[in-house]
Amino acid sequence: MDIVVITALIASLFLVIGMAEPLAGRLRLPYSVILALLGIAIGLSASFFLRTELTDALNPVAEAILNLPIRANVFLYVFLPTLLFQVTLGMDLRRMLDDWVPILVLAVVAVAMATLAIGYALYWASPLPLMACLLIGSIVSTTDPSAVVGIFRSIAAPRRLARIVEGESLLNDAAAIALFGLFMGFVMAGVPDPDIGTALARFPRLILGGAAVGWLAARLAVGAMAPMRRHPLAQISVSVALPYLAYIGAEQLVGASGVIAVVAAGMTLNLMGPGRLEPAAWTGLREVWDLLAHWAGALIFLLAALLIPRLLGQVRPTDLALIAVATAAALAARAAILFGLLPLLSAVRLSPPVERPYRTAILWGGLRGAVTLALALAVTESVLVPDTVKRLTGIVATGFTLFTLLAQGTTLRWVTGRLGLDRLSPIDAALSNQVVAVALQQVREDVAAATESYELPRETVRAEAKRFAERLDIAVAEAEASAEILARDRVTLGLIALAGAERDMILDRFRERVISPRLADAILADADRLIEAARNGGRTGYMRAARSDPFAGRGIRLAWALRNRLRYSRPLARLTADRFEILLAQRLILRDLHGFIDRRIRRIHGRRVADVLHELLDRRQEAVAQWLDGLHLQYPGYADQLERRFIRRTALRLEEREYDTMRADGLIGAELHLTLLQGVAMRRALTERPIGLDIAVRKPDLVRQVPLFAGMEAAALARLQRALVTRRVRAGEVIMRRDDPASSVFFIASGAVELRVAGQTWRLGRGEMFGQIAMLQQKPRRAEAQAIAPCTLLVLSEARFRRLLARNARVRDAVRASAEARGLDPDEILGAADPAA
């Protein structure tokens, strides 16, 4: 075929893609439905002009359309990796990890149930062998969530629900395509009814092998991209090569699933990329992949839709019955998941509760799209697949896809309307009236100031002001007449707005380079948790999420286990350093949020709600300050270096902004501006170097560093080291309680401890001791000690401490000082310690 014709045809397809999106918005239909309709229309038009006798002028164009030299391998090796890779890059994987149980269960179980239900239904209703029917089932079990997710976002559905749908669809596609490869191999080998156990035994290799190849490929790609900080286009080029090499490597070299490899590579890059690449480079990379995936998905729809008239050209009445059987089985399987398994997961608290209207929308929104058509084309073009299987696969998959697009896709928005998902709740409706009234009052003030500076004619200003005042009066009247919002609901709405503002501030600090790119995702995830906790649990849920221990979680527990059992402390040091930096960023952001409450929330919800939010924010600030104080006591040198780096980052941001201002004012030229920014980039790279945090604690080092033990003889030090017992405690853990028997003394090897007794509070740091007063008095403890940071304590028994006290003057002086600080008689305390007294 002439290259000129092919080029012109492809350019025309891109023109159609450009027209489809605004057309979909105007008709309020899913984008995929419009693409499918346009592709079918183009294919039918080409067939008509090729067969009609009215004119032969368009025959070359019609032949080019119907005979495009694009085969199924192009869909599988070019378009499919692009789509899957972009989806993984665009997902918030860290937030999805919180819901990995419902996502994984829904994805795997949904694919298995749909494949089996459709496969066995077709097996009973058609002459095809079981493997061919299961192959068709795996093809049509994939779902395209774009339509239902788009509607959920437009009606402000819970973010967590949209994330679960997106994550389930991604893993759904990966699992379905892996099953497709498994069944396709049996069909091409001519094995109609293989042993199911043998078939499933190959599945772990497909999954695990693909995941390993994708992970390794992404690690190598990130390692190659990291040194290219000054060459963002080179980094994007490496990212473009990554999914295709992972796909081909898994398929051709390992014999594993290329789709799983692409998904694993995308997830790995998603998790590692923001911390290894510059923010601007990462944003540019994401934008390029968004565009590539947009083109790939649209081209799959158009090119596959062009072939739909040919695939359905020989449809028989029995084929329509098979399409109906596959449709009914698919809907039944998905309904069983949504109305059977999902409520069960919610009941055992493995999944958020999903109301019935949302489940119905998800059921009806399970459209089939590009992936289904691409897999069907792969079967129809394989020379190793029997003709009967190819014909029925193409017809059933294409017919089922058309049903979901034309029947479900065109009515999905109507269904959501009938379910009441497009209407505001009573609280939101009442709040909207108040928001409009407050906004219009602010607009009136701003317009008055603007018109005064414009020096417009008084008559014009007065006439427009009168019209605006009428609208403002109507808005105020509607706000006063609307249903009263309970104070509790106002607090909830204020907390949601406050958490949203916190998220926006985090993004601003990230763009300004104040927050490290590697940690920005973790801080944003915390803000998202606050939003969802406030939305679902109100004030109680917000504070529960805000009080979460920054030093808790599976990662920290695993790091402690590695240190305690294997003496490998690097993961613990890194996690501790990360949390230190996160707490510093949170302290900065929480301080600025008070201004947001006064500027915005107070105007809408009133002073009482604003005061409650200020109080809750103060509690969070106190908790963050407590954590930071504990870390300062534990690692004073590291804290100083971290704060110095924070100051340097702020200074570099201001310096860069000043250069940009000078360039915009024409004070410096483009070349000088570029040179100055390169200097800033070099200095910023130095600030991004990790600061080493040494958390190792060794008893000999501790004993030598503690002032109380200074001057002791070597033999005495050795005996003391053997007598000390190491104890590690988590932040927030109570070390000793009131009325506990006093039988030991504690020395702080690392960390910080808060001591509370008789209404007074002391904070103790590295090298200090506690617990000695009650032990020497031989009375139950009156003090309570709690760790305010992860601590390593050295514990000395009563008998050994008394011997140490008798031999060491420094220890006696320390006991005397601690007794005086508590208002006790030191001579009485030390006299009780002396057996001869």
C-alpha positions in Angstrom: 0.0 0.0 0.0 1.2 3.5 -0.9 2.9 5.2 2.1 1.3 8.4 1.1 -2.2 6.9 1.5 -1.3 5.2 4.8 0.1 8.5 6.2 -2.9 10.4 5.1 -5.2 7.8 6.6 -3.4 7.8 10.0 -3.5 11.6 10.0 -7.2 11.5 9.4 -7.7 9.0 12.3 -5.9 11.5 14.6 -8.3 14.2 13.3 -11.2 11.9 14.2 -9.7 11.4 17.7 -9.4 15.1 18.2 -13.1 15.6 17.3 -14.4 12.7 19.4 -13.6 14.1 22.8 -15.5 17.4 22.5 -18.3 15.5 20.8 -18.5 13.1 23.8 -18.6 16.0 26.2 -21.4 17.7 24.2 -23.5 14.5 23.9 -22.7 13.6 27.6 -21.6 10.1 26.5 -18.5 8.1 27.4 -15.6 8.9 25.2 -15.1 5.2 24.3 -18.7 5.0 23.0 -18.2 7.9 20.6 -14.9 6.4 19.3 -16.7 3.0 18.7 -19.5 4.7 16.9 -17.2 6.7 14.7 -15.1 3.7 13.9 -18.1 1.6 13.0 -19.4 4.5 10.8 -16.1 4.8 9.0 -16.0 1.0 8.5 -19.5 0.9 7.1 -18.9 3.9 4.9 -15.8 2.3 3.4 -17.7 -1.0 2.8 -20.5 0.9 1.2 -18.3 3.0 -1.2 -16.3 -0.1 -2.1 -19.5 -2.0 -3.2 -21.7 0.8 -4.6 -21.9 1.5 -8.3 -22.6 5.2 -7.6 -18.9 6.2 -7.8 -15.5 4.6 -8.0 -13.6 7.7 -7.0 -13.4 6.8 -3.3 -12.5 3.1 -3.9 -8.7 3.6 -3.1 -9.6 5.3 0.2 -12.1 2.6 1.1 -9.6 -0.2 0.2 -7.0 1.5 2.3 -9.3 1.7 5.3 -10.5 -1.9 5.1 -7.0 -3.3 4.4 -4.8 -1.3 6.8 -1.6 -3.3 7.3 -2.1 -3.5 11.1 -2.3 -6.9 12.7 -3.2 -8.1 16.1 0.5 -8.2 17.1 0.5 -4.4 16.8 -2.3 -4.2 19.4 -0.6 -6.7 21.7 3.0 -5.4 21.5 2.5 -1.7 20.9 -0.8 -0.4 22.1 -1.5 -2.8 25.1 1.8 -2.1 27.0 1.2 1.6 26.5 -2.2 1.5 28.0 -1.3 -0.6 31.0 1.9 1.2 31.8 0.2 4.6 31.8 -2.5 3.4 34.1 0.0 2.2 36.6 1.9 5.5 36.4 -1.3 7.5 37.1 -2.4 5.6 40.1 -1.9 6.5 43.7 -0.3 3.2 44.6 0.5 4.1 48.2 -3.1 4.9 48.9 -4.2 1.7 47.1 -1.9 -0.3 49.4 -4.3 0.6 52.2 -7.1 -1.3 50.2 -5.0 -4.0 48.7 -7.3 -6.7 50.1 -10.5 -5.7 48.4 -8.7 -4.7 45.3 -6.9 -8.0 45.0 -9.8 -10.1 46.0 -12.2 -8.3 43.7 -9.8 -8.4 40.8 -8.7 -12.1 41.0 -12.1 -13.5 42.1 -14.0 -11.3 39.6 -11.8 -12.5 36.7 -12.0 -16.1 37.7 -15.8 -16.1 38.2 -16.4 -14.2 35.0 -14.1 -16.4 33.0 -15.6 -19.6 34.4 -19.2 -18.4 34.2 -18.9 -17.2 30.6 -16.8 -20.2 29.6 -19.1 -22.9 30.9 -22.2 -21.1 29.8 -20.9 -21.0 26.2 -19.7 -24.6 26.5 -23.2 -25.7 27.3 -24.8 -23.5 24.6 -22.3 -23.9 21.7 -20.3 -26.7 19.9 -17.0 -25.2 20.9 -14.6 -27.2 23.1 -14.1 -26.1 26.7 -10.7 -24.4 26.2 -12.1 -22.2 23.4 -15.1 -21.2 25.6 -12.8 -20.3 28.5 -10.6 -18.4 26.1 -13.6 -16.3 25.1 -14.5 -15.9 28.8 -11.0 -14.5 29.6 -11.3 -12.1 26.7 -14.6 -10.5 27.7 -13.9 -10.6 31.5 -11.8 -7.4 31.3 -13.5 -4.1 32.2 -12.8 -0.5 31.3 -13.5 1.7 34.4 -13.1 5.0 32.7 -16.8 5.7 32.2 -17.9 4.8 35.7 -14.9 6.5 37.4 -15.5 9.6 35.3 -19.1 9.7 36.5 -18.1 9.0 40.1 -15.7 12.0 40.0 -18.4 14.2 38.5 -20.8 13.4 41.3 -18.2 13.7 44.1 -18.3 10.0 45.0 -15.9 8.8 47.8 -12.3 8.8 46.5 -11.6 5.5 48.1 -14.4 3.9 46.1 -13.0 5.3 42.8 -9.5 4.0 43.8 -10.8 0.5 44.4 -12.6 0.5 41.1 -9.5 1.7 39.3 -7.2 -0.8 41.1 -9.5 -3.6 40.6 -9.8 -2.9 36.8 -6.0 -2.7 36.4 -5.4 -6.1 38.1 -8.5 -7.4 36.4 -6.9 -6.6 33.0 -3.6 -8.1 34.0 -5.1 -11.4 35.4 -7.5 -11.7 32.4 -4.7 -11.3 29.9 -2.6 -13.8 31.7 -5.4 -16.3 31.6 -5.9 -15.4 27.9 -2.3 -16.3 27.2 -2.7 -19.6 29.1 -5.9 -20.7 27.3 -4.6 -19.4 23.9 -1.6 -21.7 24.2 -3.9 -24.7 24.7 -6.2 -23.7 21.8 -3.3 -23.2 19.4 -1.8 -26.5 20.5 -5.1 -28.3 19.7 -5.7 -29.4 23.3 -9.5 -29.1 23.7 -9.9 -30.3 27.3 -6.6 -30.3 29.2 -6.3 -31.2 32.8 -7.3 -28.1 34.9 -4.6 -28.8 37.5 -1.9 -28.8 34.8 -3.3 -25.6 33.4 -3.4 -23.8 36.7 0.1 -25.1 37.6 1.5 -22.9 34.9 -0.2 -19.8 36.2 2.2 -19.0 39.1 5.1 -19.0 36.7 3.3 -16.6 34.4 2.5 -14.2 37.3 5.7 -14.5 39.3 8.1 -14.6 36.3 6.4 -11.5 34.8 6.5 -9.6 38.1 10.2 -10.4 38.6 11.1 -9.3 35.0 9.1 -6.0 35.3 10.6 -5.2 38.7 14.1 -5.8 37.5 13.6 -3.8 34.3 12.2 -0.9 36.2 15.0 -0.9 38.7 17.6 -0.8 35.9 15.7 1.9 34.2 15.5 4.1 37.3 19.2 3.5 37.8 19.9 4.7 34.3 17.5 7.7 34.6 18.8 9.0 38.0 22.1 10.4 36.7 20.3 12.2 33.8 19.0 15.0 36.0 19.9 17.7 33.4 18.4 15.8 30.5 14.7 15.3 31.1 14.1 14.2 27.5 16.6 11.4 27.9 14.8 10.3 31.0 11.5 10.2 29.1 13.1 8.3 26.3 14.2 5.6 28.8 10.7 5.4 30.3 9.3 4.9 26.8 11.6 1.9 26.2 10.8 0.3 29.6 7.4 -1.2 29.1 8.2 -2.7 25.7 11.4 -4.2 26.8 9.8 -5.6 29.9 6.9 -7.1 27.8 9.2 -8.7 25.2 11.7 -9.9 27.8 9.0 -11.6 29.8 7.3 -13.2 26.8 10.2 -14.2 24.7 13.1 -14.8 27.2 11.4 -16.1 30.4 8.1 -17.5 29.0 6.1 -15.5 31.6 3.3 -12.9 31.2 4.4 -9.8 29.5 1.3 -8.0 30.8 2.3 -8.7 34.4 5.8 -7.5 33.6 4.5 -4.2 32.3 2.2 -3.7 35.3 5.1 -4.6 37.7 7.4 -2.2 35.8 4.9 0.6 36.0 4.3 0.1 39.7 8.0 0.1 40.5 8.6 3.3 38.5 5.6 4.9 40.1 7.0 4.2 43.6 10.6 5.0 42.9 10.4 7.7 40.3 9.3 10.7 42.4 12.2 10.2 44.7 14.8 9.7 42.1 13.8 12.3 39.4 13.3 16.0 39.5 9.7 17.1 40.1 9.6 18.9 36.7 11.0 15.8 34.9 8.6 13.5 36.7 5.6 15.7 35.7 6.8 15.9 32.1 7.2 12.1 32.0 3.7 11.6 33.3 2.3 14.1 30.8 4.0 12.3 27.9 2.6 9.0 29.0 -0.9 10.4 29.4 -0.7 11.6 25.7 0.7 8.3 24.5 -2.0 6.3 26.3 -4.7 8.6 25.0 -3.6 8.0 21.4 -3.1 4.3 22.0 -6.5 3.8 23.5 -8.3 5.9 20.8 -6.4 4.1 18.0 -7.3 0.7 19.3 -11.0 1.6 19.4 -11.0 3.2 16.0 -8.9 0.5 14.3 -10.8 -2.3 15.9 -14.2 -0.6 15.2 -13.2 -0.4 11.6 -13.2 -4.2 11.5 -16.5 -4.6 13.3 -18.6 -4.6 10.2 -16.4 -7.3 8.7 -16.4 -9.4 11.9 -20.2 -9.2 12.2 -20.8 -9.6 8.5 -21.6 -13.3 8.8 -23.6 -13.3 12.0 -26.3 -16.0 12.3 -29.3 -16.1 14.6 -27.5 -18.7 16.8 -24.6 -16.3 17.1 -26.9 -13.7 18.6 -28.0 -16.3 21.1 -24.4 -16.9 22.1 -23.8 -13.2 22.5 -26.9 -13.1 24.8 -25.6 -16.0 26.8 -22.2 -14.4 27.3 -23.8 -11.1 28.3 -26.1 -12.7 30.8 -23.3 -14.8 32.3 -20.9 -11.8 32.6 -23.6 -9.7 34.3 -24.5 -12.5 36.7 -20.9 -13.1 37.6 -20.2 -9.4 38.2 -23.5 -9.0 40.2 -22.4 -12.0 42.4 -19.1 -10.1 43.2 -20.7 -6.7 43.8 -23.8 -7.9 45.8 -22.3 -11.0 47.4 -18.6 -10.8 47.9 -18.2 -7.0 48.4 -20.8 -6.8 51.3 -19.0 -9.8 52.9 -15.7 -7.9 52.7 -17.3 -4.8 54.2 -18.8 -6.9 57.0 -15.3 -8.2 58.0 -13.9 -4.7 57.6 -11.6 -5.6 54.7 -13.4 -3.1 52.4 -15.1 0.2 52.9 -18.9 -0.1 52.8 -20.3 0.6 49.3 -23.9 1.6 49.2 -26.2 -0.3 46.9 -26.7 2.6 44.4 -22.9 2.7 43.8 -22.7 -1.0 43.4 -25.5 -0.9 40.8 -23.7 1.9 38.9 -20.5 -0.2 39.0 -22.4 -3.2 37.6 -23.9 -1.3 34.8 -20.7 0.6 34.2 -18.6 -2.5 33.5 -18.0 -1.6 29.9 -15.7 -3.6 27.7 -13.3 -1.7 25.5 -9.9 -1.6 23.9 -8.3 -4.6 25.6 -11.2 -6.9 24.7 -11.2 -5.9 21.1 -7.4 -6.3 20.9 -7.5 -9.8 22.3 -10.3 -10.8 20.1 -8.4 -9.6 17.0 -5.3 -11.6 18.2 -7.5 -14.8 18.1 -9.1 -14.0 14.7 -5.7 -13.5 13.1 -3.9 -16.5 14.5 -3.2 -19.3 11.9 -3.1 -21.9 14.6 -6.6 -21.3 15.8 -9.4 -23.3 14.1 -11.7 -21.3 11.8 -14.8 -22.1 13.9 -13.1 -20.8 17.0 -11.9 -17.7 15.3 -15.3 -16.8 13.9 -17.2 -17.3 17.1 -14.6 -15.6 19.2 -14.6 -12.5 17.0 -18.4 -12.4 16.9 -19.1 -13.0 20.6 -16.4 -10.7 21.8 -17.3 -8.0 19.3 -21.0 -8.3 19.9 -20.6 -8.3 23.7 -18.4 -5.2 23.5 -20.9 -3.4 21.3 -23.7 -4.3 23.8 -21.8 -2.8 26.7 -20.9 0.3 24.8 -24.2 1.0 23.0 -26.6 -0.3 25.6 -24.8 0.2 28.9 -22.6 3.1 27.9 -25.3 5.3 26.5 -27.6 4.8 29.5 -25.0 4.8 32.3 -25.6 8.5 33.1 -29.3 8.0 33.0 -29.0 5.0 35.4 -26.9 7.1 37.9 -29.6 9.8 37.7 -32.3 7.3 38.5 -30.3 5.9 41.4 -30.1 9.5 42.8 -26.3 9.7 42.6 -26.4 13.0 40.7 -28.3 14.9 43.5 -26.8 16.7 46.4 -27.4 15.5 49.9 -29.6 17.7 52.1 -26.4 18.9 53.9 -24.6 19.7 50.7 -27.6 21.5 49.3 -28.0 23.7 52.4 -24.3 24.3 52.4 -24.2 25.3 48.8 -26.6 28.1 49.4 -24.4 29.5 52.2 -21.3 29.1 50.1 -22.9 31.0 47.2 -23.9 33.8 49.6 -20.5 34.1 51.2 -18.7 34.0 47.8 -21.0 36.7 46.3 -20.3 38.9 49.3 -16.6 38.6 48.7 -17.1 39.2 45.0 -19.0 42.4 45.8 -16.2 43.7 47.9 -13.6 42.8 45.2 -15.6 44.3 42.4 -16.2 47.5 44.3 -12.4 47.9 44.7 -11.7 47.0 41.1 -14.2 49.4 39.6 -12.9 52.2 41.7 -9.4 51.7 40.3 -10.8 51.5 36.8 -12.4 54.9 37.1 -15.6 53.8 35.2 -18.6 56.1 34.8 -20.7 56.3 38.0 -24.0 55.5 36.3 -22.6 52.3 34.8 -21.1 51.2 38.1 -24.3 52.0 40.0 -26.5 50.1 37.5 -24.4 47.0 37.6 -24.0 47.2 41.4 -27.8 47.3 41.7 -28.2 44.1 39.5 -25.5 42.4 41.5 -27.1 43.4 44.8 -30.4 41.8 43.7 -28.6 38.5 43.0 -26.9 38.8 46.4 -30.2 39.4 48.2 -31.7 36.3 46.6 -28.7 34.2 47.6 -28.8 35.4 51.2 -32.6 34.7 51.3 -32.1 31.2 50.0 -29.3 30.6 52.5 -31.5 31.7 55.4 -34.5 29.6 54.2 -32.5 26.5 53.6 -32.5 23.5 56.0 -30.4 24.2 59.1 -27.1 22.3 59.2 -26.2 20.7 62.5 -23.1 21.9 64.3 -21.7 18.4 64.1 -22.1 18.4 60.3 -20.5 21.8 60.0 -17.5 20.6 61.9 -17.3 17.6 59.6 -17.5 19.8 56.5 -14.9 22.2 57.9 -12.5 19.3 58.6 -12.9 18.0 55.1 -12.1 21.5 53.8 -9.2 21.8 56.2 -7.7 18.5 55.1 -8.1 19.5 51.5 -6.3 22.8 52.1 -3.5 20.8 53.9 -3.1 18.7 50.7 -2.9 21.8 48.5 -0.2 23.3 50.8 1.8 20.1 50.6 1.7 20.3 46.8 2.8 23.9 47.0 5.7 23.1 49.2 6.6 20.2 46.9 6.7 22.5 43.9 8.8 24.9 45.8 11.3 22.1 46.7 10.8 22.6 50.4 9.6 19.0 50.7 11.7 16.2 49.3 10.1 14.6 46.2 10.7 11.1 47.7 8.6 12.0 50.8 5.9 14.1 49.1 3.8 11.0 48.2 3.9 9.8 51.8 2.8 13.2 53.2 0.1 13.5 50.5 -1.2 10.0 51.5 -1.5 11.2 55.1 -3.6 14.1 53.9 -5.8 11.9 51.8 -6.4 9.7 54.9 -7.5 12.7 56.8 -9.9 13.7 54.1 -11.5 10.2 54.0 -11.5 9.9 57.8 -13.3 13.2 58.2 -15.8 12.3 55.5 -16.5 8.9 57.0 -16.1 9.5 60.8 -16.4 13.3 61.3 -14.4 14.8 64.1 -13.7 11.4 65.8 -12.4 9.9 62.5 -10.3 12.9 61.8 -8.6 12.9 65.1 -8.1 9.2 65.1 -6.3 9.5 61.7 -4.3 12.5 62.9 -3.2 10.7 66.1 -1.7 7.8 64.1 1.8 6.9 65.3 4.3 8.0 62.7 6.6 5.3 64.0 4.1 2.5 63.7 3.2 0.3 60.7 4.4 -2.9 59.0 7.5 -1.2 57.6 8.8 0.0 60.9 8.1 -3.3 62.6 10.0 -5.2 59.9 12.9 -2.7 60.2 13.0 -3.3 64.0 13.0 -7.0 63.4 15.9 -6.8 61.0 17.9 -4.8 63.5 17.1 -6.9 66.5 17.5 -10.3 64.9 20.0 -9.7 62.1 21.8 -6.6 63.4 21.0 -4.9 60.1 19.9 -1.3 61.0 20.0 0.5 57.6 16.3 0.2 56.9 15.4 1.4 60.4 17.8 4.4 60.1 16.2 5.4 56.7 12.6 5.1 57.9 13.5 7.1 61.1 15.1 9.8 59.0 12.1 9.9 56.6 9.7 10.4 59.5 11.9 13.1 61.0 11.7 15.1 57.8 7.9 14.4 57.4 7.3 15.8 60.9 9.3 18.9 60.1 7.2 19.5 57.0 4.0 18.9 58.9 5.0 21.4 61.6 5.4 24.1 58.8 2.1 23.2 57.1 0.0 23.0 60.3 1.1 26.5 61.3 -0.1 27.9 58.1 -3.5 26.1 58.3 -4.7 28.5 61.1 -4.7 31.3 58.6 -6.9 29.2 56.2 -9.4 28.6 59.0 -9.7 32.4 59.6 -9.8 33.4 56.0 -12.1 30.8 54.5 -13.8 28.4 56.9 -14.9 31.1 59.5 -16.8 33.0 56.8 -18.9 29.9 55.8 -19.4 28.0 59.0 -19.1 30.6 61.7 -16.8 31.4 64.6 -17.8 28.4 66.7 -16.8 25.9 64.1 -13.6 27.8 63.4 -12.7 27.7 67.1 -13.3 23.9 67.2 -11.0 23.5 64.2 -8.3 25.7 65.8 -8.5 23.6 68.9 -8.1 20.3 66.8 -5.2 21.8 64.9 -3.5 22.9 68.1 -3.7 19.3 69.3 -2.1 18.1 66.2 0.7 20.7 66.5 1.3 19.6 70.1 1.6 16.0 69.0 4.0 16.9 66.2 6.0 19.1 68.6 6.2 16.2 71.0 7.5 13.8 68.4 10.1 16.3 67.2 11.2 17.1 70.7 11.8 13.4 71.3 13.8 13.0 68.1 15.8 16.2 69.0 16.7 14.6 72.3 17.5 11.3 70.7 19.5 12.6 67.6 20.5 16.2 68.3 23.2 16.3 65.7 21.0 14.9 62.9 18.2 17.3 63.8 20.5 20.2 63.4 21.7 19.0 60.0 18.2 18.4 58.8 17.0 21.9 59.9 20.0 23.5 58.2 19.1 21.6 55.0 15.6 22.9 55.2 16.9 26.5 55.5 19.2 25.9 52.5 16.2 24.6 50.4 14.2 27.6 51.3 17.0 30.0 50.4 17.5 28.3 47.0 13.8 28.5 46.3 13.8 32.2 47.0 17.0 32.7 45.0 15.5 30.9 42.0 12.3 33.0 42.2 14.4 36.2 42.2 16.3 35.2 39.1 12.9 34.4 37.4 11.6 37.8 38.3 14.7 39.5 36.9 14.4 37.6 33.7 10.7 38.5 33.4 11.5 42.2 34.0 14.2 42.1 31.3 17.1 42.8 33.7 19.0 39.7 32.6 19.1 37.8 29.4 18.1 34.2 28.6 21.7 32.9 28.6 22.6 34.5 32.0 19.3 33.3 33.4 20.0 29.7 32.3 23.5 29.9 33.8 22.2 31.1 37.1 19.5 28.4 37.3 22.1 25.8 36.5 24.1 27.0 39.5 21.0 26.8 41.7 20.3 23.3 40.4 23.9 22.2 41.3 23.5 23.6 44.8 20.1 22.0 45.2 21.5 18.6 44.2 23.9 18.9 47.1 21.0 19.5 49.5 19.3 16.4 48.3 22.1 14.1 49.4 20.9 11.9 52.2 22.1 12.7 55.7 23.4 9.7 57.5 21.6 8.8 60.7 23.4 6.5 63.0 21.0 4.6 65.3 23.4 1.9 66.3 23.7 1.6 70.1 26.5 -0.4 71.7 26.7 -0.9 75.4 30.5 -0.2 75.6 30.1 3.1 73.7 27.1 4.1 75.8 28.9 3.4 79.1 31.9 5.5 78.0 29.8 8.4 76.9 27.5 8.6 80.0 28.9 11.3 82.3 27.8 9.3 85.3 30.2 6.5 84.5 33.2 8.8 83.7 36.4 8.0 85.6 35.4 4.4 86.3 38.2 1.8 86.2 38.3 -0.5 83.2 37.4 -3.6 85.2 34.4 -1.8 86.8 33.2 -0.7 83.4 33.5 -4.2 82.0 31.4 -5.5 84.9 28.8 -2.8 84.4 28.5 -3.6 80.7 27.8 -7.2 81.5 25.2 -6.2 84.1 23.2 -3.8 81.9 20.3 -5.4 80.0 19.2 -3.9 76.7 15.5 -3.1 76.2 13.9 -1.5 73.1 10.6 0.2 73.3 8.3 1.8 70.7 7.2 5.4 70.7 4.2 5.9 73.0 4.9 2.7 75.0 4.6 3.0 78.8 7.9 2.0 80.4 6.9 2.1 84.0 3.5 2.8 85.7 2.4 4.2 89.0 2.3 1.6 91.8 4.5 -0.8 90.0 7.2 -2.4 92.2 10.5 -0.5 92.0 13.1 -3.1 91.2 15.3 -1.6 88.5 16.9 1.6 87.1 16.7 2.7 83.5 19.4 4.5 81.4 18.4 6.0 78.1 20.8 4.7 75.4 18.9 6.4 72.6 15.5 8.1 72.3 13.5 10.3 74.7 11.3 9.6 77.7 8.7 11.7 79.3 8.5 11.4 83.1 5.3 12.4 84.9 5.0 12.6 88.7 2.9 14.8 91.1 1.6 16.9 88.3 5.1 17.7 86.9 6.6 16.6 83.7 10.3 16.1 82.7 11.7 15.1 79.4 14.9 13.0 79.5 17.2 12.3 76.7 20.2 10.2 75.8 22.5 9.2 78.7 20.0 10.1 81.5 18.5 7.8 84.1 15.2 7.4 85.8 13.4 5.0 88.2 16.0 5.3 91.0 14.1 7.3 93.5 11.3 4.8 94.2 13.7 2.0 94.2 15.9 3.6 96.8 12.9 4.5 98.9 11.7 0.9 98.7 8.2 2.2 97.9 5.9 1.6 94.9 6.5 3.9 92.0 4.8 7.3 92.0 6.1 8.3 88.6 5.0 7.2 85.2 7.5 7.0 82.3 6.4 6.9 78.6 8.6 6.8 75.5 8.0 9.8 73.2 10.3 8.4 70.5 11.6 4.9 69.7 14.0 4.2 72.6 16.8 1.8 73.5 17.1 1.5 77.3 19.8 -0.1 79.4 18.3 -1.6 82.6 20.2 -2.2 85.8 18.8 -4.4 88.6 18.4 -3.1 92.2 21.3 -5.0 93.7 23.8 -3.9 91.1 22.6 -0.3 91.2 23.1 -0.1 94.9 26.6 -1.4 94.5 27.3 1.1 91.8 25.8 3.9 94.0 28.1 3.0 96.8 31.2 3.1 94.6 30.5 6.0 92.3 30.3 9.6 93.5 29.0 10.9 90.2 26.0 8.6 90.5 25.3 9.7 94.1 25.4 13.4 92.9 22.9 12.6 90.1 20.6 10.9 92.6 20.9 13.9 94.9 20.1 16.3 92.0 17.1 14.4 90.9 15.7 14.2 94.5 16.2 18.0 94.9 14.3 18.6 91.6 11.3 16.7 93.0 11.4 18.5 96.3 12.7 15.5 98.3 15.3 15.3 100.9 18.5 14.0 99.1 20.1 12.9 102.4 17.0 10.9 103.3 17.1 9.2 99.9 20.8 8.4 100.0 20.5 7.4 103.7 17.8 4.8 102.6 20.3 3.5 100.0 23.0 2.9 102.6 22.5 -0.4 104.4 24.4 0.9 107.4 22.2 3.9 107.8 
